[in-house]
Amino acid sequence: MKLLSRKAACNTHGQDSSYFLGWQEYEKNPYDESHNPTGIIQMGLAENQLSFDLLESWLASNPDAAGFKRDGQTIFRELALFQDYHGLPDFKKALVEFMSEIRGNKVSFDPKKLVLTAGATSANETLMFCLADPGEAFLLPTPYYPGFDRDLKWRTGVEIVPIKCTSSNGFRITESALEEAYQAAGKRNLKVKGVLVTNPSNPLGTTLNRHELNLLLSFVTEKGIHLISDEIYSGTVFSSPGFISVMEILMDKKYSMNTEVWKRVHIVYSLSKDLALPGFRVGAIYSNDDVVVEAATKMSSFGLVSSQTQYLLSAMLSDKKFRKNYISENQKRLRHRQEMLISGLESAGISCLKSNAGLFCWVDMRHLLSSETFDAEMELWKKIVYDVGLNISPGSSCHCDEPGWFRVCFANMSAATLNLAIQRIKLFVQSSTAAGDKQNQSYHQSLKNSRRKSLTKWVFRLSFDGREPDER
């Protein structure tokens, strides 16, 4: 007799992705400076551990907030008993002020249009439940965060159709790529309900420019569909060009008079990246559609933010001096750490996509592939995980169309650990180059020998070795 549901028994969670498999290998053999110095260094985790001292300093200076007190009197019982899925008003007010400050106060947010969720994962899934039915589709530009295969699809039944972006223009979104994705969905008999973008991008570490945002708004207006802008990395933008929120573009007169497009644009936010608190599980949906806000608020009962967390963070984010200093100092530290990684990789002959945000770099290792195939990418990835001892995320796990790109995180470790990781990759490249030179010498010697035997065989050999493996 069947005892489990199809959902429980299915394997569509995405856990078999190399993105998650790399984590599993790390957990079996984690690097530790003292206890396991040859272990795997975790470079596949987009966490920010660079500014904890700023948070800890504030907590030490504000014992009432950390101790759940108000004016010196405990409010523990009040917080332990109270739980309203609309959220604490003081926290929602502080959160929208923080969101506005990150965006240079060029836009403002109404707390009444904000829905609190247990992280951005919950926010994205809730929006899928609100905006699409099972079997309908959302378009996502590639490469995209591997977790979206779980967050957007697994429980909702919504399909993802890729908007194929390429390195030829820095993986920018184009009008033709949008239209091709829309047509591809139609050929699969999928009704497109919207487009979801991450801005700044995970895994690229780049921000959408004004042209792309206008292009997206024009596209969703023409098609009569939704646009979700996942802006959880908005506070990590550490160099020019600066961050432009979709809300800033939406306020332009071209769109502000269009009530329908206003209602069809939604923002996902979180404190996991900008405030480095993924364990606090604080996410949010912002929408101008009252029906979406109402439905999402009801659904938030399945993943609420605790009253204790809201109280503590409302006090922290209401501190304007702390807020301003944290945003500025955190961005400086991220920029320094990114430059450290890029410089180290460059010294090993490895380049990165030019980026200005995020907790990672999009690294180009195409020249290290044995062939221009995803099989070769996986072969290289396994060497880096098992032999070099670094867990990085292969581009194929992010649905990149070009083999040889990898996402490498830099903010979830100490500077000493990052330096060690760079040294490991340098040694790997040097040994690979030396092995390649030796192989080339052997190859050229075999060519010389074959010339002596037969000109015909020599020509045939060159032709055969020049083919792609999948053509053999």
C-alpha positions in Angstrom: 0.0 0.0 0.0 1.3 3.5 -0.9 1.9 5.3 2.4 3.7 8.5 1.1 2.5 11.3 -1.2 3.9 11.8 -4.6 5.5 15.0 -3.3 7.4 13.2 -0.6 8.5 10.4 -2.9 9.6 12.6 -5.9 13.1 13.7 -6.6 12.3 17.1 -8.0 13.7 19.0 -5.0 17.0 19.6 -6.9 19.1 18.1 -4.2 21.0 16.1 -6.8 22.5 19.3 -8.3 26.3 19.7 -8.1 25.6 22.9 -6.2 24.3 20.8 -3.3 26.6 17.8 -3.9 29.6 20.1 -3.3 28.2 21.1 0.1 27.8 17.4 1.0 31.5 16.8 0.2 32.5 19.8 2.2 30.5 18.6 5.2 32.4 15.2 5.0 35.8 16.9 5.1 35.5 20.5 6.3 38.7 22.7 6.4 39.8 23.7 9.9 43.0 25.6 10.4 44.0 23.6 13.5 42.1 20.3 13.3 41.9 19.6 9.5 44.2 21.9 7.6 44.0 19.8 4.4 40.2 19.7 4.4 37.8 21.3 1.8 37.4 25.1 2.0 33.8 26.1 1.6 33.6 28.6 -1.3 30.1 27.6 -2.4 28.3 29.4 0.5 27.1 33.0 -0.1 27.3 34.2 3.5 28.8 37.5 4.8 31.0 37.0 7.8 33.0 40.2 7.4 31.0 42.6 9.6 29.9 40.6 12.6 32.0 42.9 14.8 29.7 45.8 13.9 26.6 43.9 14.9 28.2 42.6 18.1 29.3 46.0 19.0 25.8 47.4 18.7 24.4 44.5 20.8 26.9 45.2 23.5 25.9 48.9 23.5 22.2 48.1 23.6 21.6 45.5 26.3 17.9 46.2 26.6 17.2 45.2 23.0 19.3 42.0 23.3 17.7 41.2 26.6 14.2 41.8 25.4 13.6 44.8 27.7 11.8 48.1 27.2 12.9 51.1 29.4 14.7 48.6 31.6 11.7 46.4 32.1 11.4 42.9 30.7 8.9 42.3 27.9 9.9 38.6 27.5 6.3 37.4 28.3 4.8 39.9 25.9 7.1 38.7 23.1 6.7 35.0 24.0 2.9 35.2 23.7 2.3 37.7 20.9 2.4 36.6 17.3 0.5 38.5 14.6 1.2 37.4 11.1 0.9 41.1 10.0 4.2 41.6 11.9 5.3 44.2 14.5 4.5 47.7 13.2 7.8 49.1 14.6 9.8 46.4 12.8 8.1 46.9 9.5 8.7 50.6 9.7 12.4 50.2 10.5 12.8 47.6 7.7 11.3 49.8 5.0 13.5 52.7 6.2 16.6 50.4 5.9 15.5 49.4 2.4 15.1 53.0 1.4 18.5 54.0 2.8 20.2 51.2 0.8 18.6 52.6 -2.3 20.0 56.1 -1.5 16.5 57.2 -0.4 15.6 57.6 -4.0 12.5 55.5 -3.3 10.3 55.0 -0.3 8.2 52.0 0.8 4.9 51.7 2.5 4.9 49.3 5.5 1.3 48.3 4.7 2.5 46.8 1.4 5.1 44.7 3.1 4.6 41.0 4.0 7.1 39.4 6.4 8.3 35.9 5.6 10.8 33.4 7.0 13.6 34.4 4.6 13.7 35.1 0.8 13.2 31.4 0.1 9.7 31.6 1.6 9.0 35.0 0.0 9.8 33.7 -3.5 7.7 30.5 -3.1 4.8 32.5 -1.6 4.8 34.8 -4.7 4.8 31.8 -6.9 1.7 30.5 -5.1 0.1 33.9 -5.5 0.9 34.6 -9.1 0.9 31.2 -10.9 -0.9 27.9 -11.0 0.8 24.5 -11.4 2.0 24.0 -15.0 2.4 27.8 -15.6 5.8 29.4 -16.1 8.1 32.1 -15.1 11.1 33.3 -17.2 14.5 33.6 -15.5 17.7 34.9 -17.0 20.6 32.5 -17.0 22.8 31.9 -15.1 20.6 31.9 -12.0 20.7 30.8 -8.4 20.6 27.0 -8.3 18.2 27.0 -5.3 15.4 28.5 -7.5 14.8 25.0 -8.9 13.7 24.2 -5.4 12.2 27.5 -4.2 10.1 28.2 -7.2 9.2 24.8 -8.6 9.2 22.0 -6.0 6.0 22.6 -4.1 4.3 25.1 -6.4 4.4 23.0 -9.7 5.5 26.2 -11.5 7.9 25.7 -14.4 11.1 27.8 -15.1 11.9 28.7 -18.7 15.5 30.1 -19.2 16.2 33.5 -20.7 19.5 32.6 -22.3 22.2 35.2 -21.6 25.8 34.9 -22.8 29.3 36.0 -22.0 29.5 37.9 -25.4 27.8 40.9 -23.7 28.6 40.2 -20.1 25.4 38.1 -19.6 23.2 41.1 -20.0 19.4 40.7 -20.7 18.4 41.5 -24.3 15.1 42.0 -26.0 15.7 39.1 -28.3 16.6 36.8 -25.4 13.3 37.7 -23.6 11.2 37.1 -26.7 13.0 33.8 -27.5 12.3 32.6 -24.0 8.6 33.6 -24.3 8.3 31.8 -27.6 10.1 28.7 -26.2 7.5 28.6 -23.4 4.7 28.8 -25.9 6.2 25.8 -27.9 6.0 23.8 -24.6 2.4 24.9 -24.2 3.3 26.8 -21.0 1.4 29.9 -20.1 4.0 32.6 -19.0 2.9 34.4 -15.9 6.0 36.5 -15.3 9.7 37.2 -15.2 11.9 36.8 -12.2 15.3 38.6 -12.0 17.9 38.9 -9.2 19.2 42.4 -8.9 22.1 42.3 -8.0 22.6 39.0 -9.8 23.4 35.7 -8.0 25.7 34.3 -9.3 27.1 37.1 -11.5 27.6 39.8 -8.9 26.4 42.5 -11.3 23.6 45.0 -11.1 20.9 45.5 -13.8 21.4 48.8 -15.6 18.7 51.3 -16.4 18.3 50.0 -20.0 17.7 46.4 -18.8 15.1 47.5 -16.2 13.3 49.6 -18.8 13.4 46.7 -21.2 11.9 44.3 -18.6 9.1 46.7 -17.7 8.3 47.3 -21.3 8.3 43.5 -21.9 6.0 42.7 -19.0 3.7 45.6 -19.9 3.4 44.3 -23.5 2.8 40.7 -22.4 0.5 41.6 -19.5 2.6 39.5 -17.0 4.3 40.0 -13.7 7.8 41.1 -12.8 9.5 39.9 -9.6 12.7 41.6 -8.6 14.7 39.7 -6.0 16.8 42.4 -4.4 18.3 40.6 -1.5 21.9 41.7 -2.4 21.0 45.4 -2.9 23.0 46.5 0.1 26.1 44.6 -1.1 26.8 47.0 -4.1 30.3 48.2 -3.3 31.4 50.0 -6.5 30.0 51.8 -9.5 27.7 51.6 -11.2 25.4 52.0 -8.2 22.2 50.0 -7.5 19.0 50.9 -9.3 15.9 49.3 -7.9 13.0 48.4 -10.2 10.9 50.7 -7.9 13.0 53.7 -9.0 12.3 53.0 -12.7 8.6 52.3 -11.8 8.3 55.8 -10.4 9.0 57.3 -13.8 6.0 59.0 -15.3 6.0 56.4 -18.1 4.9 53.7 -15.7 3.4 55.6 -12.7 0.3 56.4 -14.6 -0.2 52.7 -15.5 -2.1 51.2 -12.6 -1.8 47.7 -14.0 2.0 47.5 -14.4 2.3 49.0 -10.8 0.3 46.1 -9.5 2.3 43.5 -11.4 5.7 44.5 -10.1 6.8 42.8 -6.8 10.0 42.9 -4.8 11.6 40.2 -2.7 13.9 41.3 0.1 15.8 39.7 3.0 18.3 40.5 5.8 20.3 37.4 5.1 22.8 39.1 2.9 22.6 42.9 3.5 22.7 42.5 7.3 24.5 39.1 7.3 21.7 37.3 9.3 20.6 34.2 7.4 20.0 32.3 10.6 17.4 34.9 11.7 15.2 34.0 8.8 13.9 37.5 7.9 12.5 38.0 4.4 9.8 40.2 2.9 7.5 40.7 -0.1 6.7 44.2 -1.3 3.8 44.6 -3.7 1.5 47.4 -4.8 -1.3 44.8 -5.4 -3.6 44.7 -2.3 -4.9 41.3 -3.3 -1.3 39.8 -3.4 -0.5 41.5 -0.1 -3.6 40.0 1.5 -3.1 36.5 0.1 0.7 36.5 0.9 0.0 37.7 4.5 -2.3 34.7 5.0 0.2 32.3 3.6 2.9 33.8 5.8 1.3 31.9 8.7 3.4 28.9 7.4 6.7 30.7 7.9 6.5 33.6 10.4 9.4 35.7 11.7 9.5 35.4 15.5 8.4 38.3 17.6 11.7 38.2 19.5 13.6 38.6 16.2 11.4 41.4 15.1 11.8 43.3 18.4 15.6 43.0 18.4 15.9 44.1 14.7 13.4 46.9 15.0 15.6 48.4 17.7 18.8 47.9 15.6 17.4 49.2 12.3 15.8 52.2 14.0 19.3 53.3 15.0 20.0 55.7 12.1 23.7 56.2 13.1 24.3 52.4 13.2 22.4 51.9 10.0 24.4 54.4 8.0 27.8 53.3 9.4 27.0 49.6 8.8 25.9 50.0 5.2 29.0 52.0 4.4 31.6 50.0 6.3 30.2 46.6 5.1 30.4 47.7 1.5 34.0 48.8 1.9 34.9 45.4 3.4 33.2 43.5 0.6 35.0 45.5 -2.0 38.4 44.9 -0.4 37.7 41.2 -0.1 36.5 41.0 -3.7 39.6 42.7 -4.9 41.7 40.3 -2.9 40.1 37.3 -4.6 40.3 38.8 -8.1 44.0 39.8 -7.7 44.8 36.3 -6.4 43.0 34.6 -9.3 44.7 36.9 -11.8 48.1 35.9 -10.5 47.1 32.3 -11.4 46.0 33.3 -14.9 42.3 33.2 -14.1 39.9 36.1 -14.9 36.5 37.0 -13.5 33.5 38.8 -15.0 33.6 42.4 -14.0 31.3 42.8 -11.0 30.2 45.4 -8.5 28.1 43.6 -5.9 27.4 40.3 -4.1 29.4 37.9 -2.0 31.0 36.0 -4.9 32.8 36.3 -8.3 31.8 34.7 -11.6 35.1 33.1 -12.5 36.2 32.1 -16.0 38.0 28.8 -16.1 37.2 27.9 -19.7 40.9 27.7 -20.6 41.3 24.9 -18.0 38.8 22.6 -19.6 40.0 19.6 -21.5 37.2 20.3 -24.1 34.4 22.8 -24.5 31.7 20.5 -22.9 29.8 20.3 -19.7 31.4 16.9 -19.1 34.7 18.6 -19.1 33.4 21.2 -16.7 32.3 18.5 -14.3 35.7 16.8 -14.6 37.4 20.1 -13.7 34.9 20.7 -10.8 35.6 17.3 -9.3 39.4 17.9 -9.4 38.9 21.3 -7.7 36.7 19.7 -5.0 38.6 16.5 -4.3 42.2 17.3 -5.3 42.5 21.0 -4.7 40.1 21.0 -1.7 37.8 23.9 -2.7 34.0 23.7 -3.0 33.0 26.1 -5.7 29.8 26.0 -7.8 30.0 25.0 -11.4 28.2 27.1 -14.0 26.0 24.2 -15.1 24.4 24.1 -11.7 23.4 27.7 -12.4 22.0 26.7 -15.8 24.8 28.6 -17.6 24.8 27.8 -21.3 28.6 28.0 -21.6 30.8 25.4 -19.9 33.8 26.6 -17.8 32.3 29.3 -15.6 32.2 28.9 -11.8 30.7 30.9 -8.8 33.3 31.4 -6.1 32.4 33.0 -2.8 34.7 35.2 -0.8 32.9 36.6 2.2 32.3 33.5 4.3 35.8 33.0 5.5 38.8 34.7 7.1 41.4 36.6 5.0 43.9 33.9 5.9 41.6 31.1 4.7 41.0 33.0 1.4 44.7 33.4 0.9 45.1 29.6 1.4 42.4 28.9 -1.1 44.2 31.2 -3.6 47.5 29.4 -3.0 45.8 26.1 -3.6 44.3 27.2 -6.9 47.6 28.6 -8.0 49.4 25.3 -7.4 46.6 23.5 -9.3 46.9 25.7 -12.3 50.7 25.4 -12.3 50.6 21.6 -12.1 47.9 21.5 -14.8 49.9 23.7 -17.1 53.0 21.6 -16.5 51.1 18.4 -17.2 49.6 20.0 -20.3 53.0 21.0 -21.6 54.3 17.5 -21.0 51.2 16.1 -22.8 51.7 18.5 -25.7 55.4 17.5 -26.0 54.3 13.8 -26.2 51.6 14.7 -28.7 54.0 16.6 -31.0 56.5 13.7 -30.8 53.8 11.3 -31.9 53.0 13.6 -34.8 56.6 13.5 -35.9 56.6 9.7 -35.7 53.4 9.5 -37.7 54.7 11.7 -40.4 57.5 9.2 -41.1 55.0 6.4 -41.4 52.3 7.8 -43.5 51.1 11.2 -44.7 47.6 9.9 -45.0 47.6 8.7 -41.4 48.9 12.0 -40.2 46.1 13.9 -41.9 43.5 11.5 -40.5 44.9 11.9 -37.0 44.6 15.7 -37.0 41.0 15.5 -38.3 40.0 13.0 -35.6 41.6 14.8 -32.7 39.9 18.1 -33.7 36.4 16.8 -33.1 34.2 17.3 -30.1 33.7 14.2 -28.0 29.9 14.2 -28.7 30.6 14.0 -32.4 32.7 10.9 -32.2 
